[in-house]
Amino acid sequence: MDQRYQVRSVSRAVEILEALADGGDGLTVTEVAKRVGAAKSAAFSTLQTLEAHGFAASRGEGTARRYRLGLALARLGEHAIGQVSLRDVALPVLRELSTETGMTARVAVPEAGHAVVVGRVNAPGAVRFDLHMGTREPAHCTGVGKAILAELPEDDARAILAAGPLEARTPRTLTDIPAVLADLAEIRRRGYAIDDEEDAEGIFCVGSAVHDHRGECAGAISVTGLKLDLPLWRIHQIGEAVRGYAGQVTDLLSGRV
């Protein structure tokens, strides 16, 4: 970023906030000034301004007064996280996943018992599928749908499955609720879902859930390809890759990287 357009007093305030974030039980004015390389008078006036706006808080008196982060930052943090788009965060990761696997990669979000596709990356030279943005994927027979459904407690998943008919999209589609619930338990165990020609004949999909900063399911990512004579061990190998990339999206979405 061009340094010419930065305001020094604002930069100092940010540096002080960073110092307070690492300050444990709080820092005195002297400690803050030392950490950011500022005069005590400048550190004090900045702290007073931050405290007036709720971005810093203090306790104690005189030179023993200690400053810490204020709760106004928590409020802004919640808003900042809420403005993060799963699609925007996931797309760069999907490009890597698509390149590694040579398959179409997608990201979907949960909506009323379905998974809605919000982003897609096609691998160069790969077979392109009719997987449009906004497509509502059934929960019981698709990679992203099952990955998201598996994140729910069993009773909640059962209620969603019982709410509508489980369409037999292919001869391999699971249409029995106990069978789907057993599949969901296996998905929870291994961390990824497999659609083995359950949604469309000749096509397989592997999906894995992603989580937000609260640890809640924000959606799922997946790859889709032609089944052909692909052995099961290779599908599981792809599943482990998808699970790893889903972890990257989770880290980005939750602010851990």
C-alpha positions, 0 to 999 in steps of 0.5 A: 500500500502506498505510504503517502496515503496513510495517516500517522495518527491512525497507524499509531492507533492500530499499532496500539490496538495490536499491542493491547491484543498481545498485552494479556491482563493489560498494559500501562501507558509506559508499556504501550509507549515502549512497545510501539515506539511512541512518546508517552504523551502520544500513547496516552492521548491515543489510548484516551481517544480509543477508550472514548470510542469503546475500542480500549478499556482501562482499570486502576488509577494513575501510573498503575492504570492498565489498558486492554481492548474494548468490547467495541472491537468485538462488535465490529469483528462480528460485522466484519466476519458477517461480511465475508463471502464464503464464495469469495473465500472459497474460489481461490482454494477451489482453483487449487483443488480443481487443478490438483484433481483435474475435476470441476470444483464447487462450493455450496451453502445450506438452504431449507434442506438443500445445498445451493451452489454459489461458486464453481471452477472448471478444470482446463480440459475436463468434462464440463457438467451442467452444474449451474450457479444457484442449483439446489442440490438434494441433501440425500444423494449429492456430495455437497448435500450429504456433507452439509446434512451430516453436520446436523445432529441426527434428529435434525437430519432425520426431520429434513429427510422425513419432510420430503420424498427421497427421490430415486435419481438413479438405481444407486440412490439411497431412499430409505431414511435409516440407510441415509442416516447410516451413510451420514454417520460414516461421513462424520467419521471420515470427514467427507461425503461420497455421491457414487452415481447416486445423483446421476449415472456415470458421475461421482462427487465428493464433498466436505463441509466448511465451518465459520468462526463459530465452528458452525457449518457454513457450506461445503466444497466438492469435486465432480467427475466421470466414474468410468472405471475409477477404483474406490480407493482413488475416490477415497484418495480424492475425498481426503484431498477435498477434506484438506482443502475444506480445512483451508477454507475453514481456516480462511473463513474463521480468520485463522490464517 
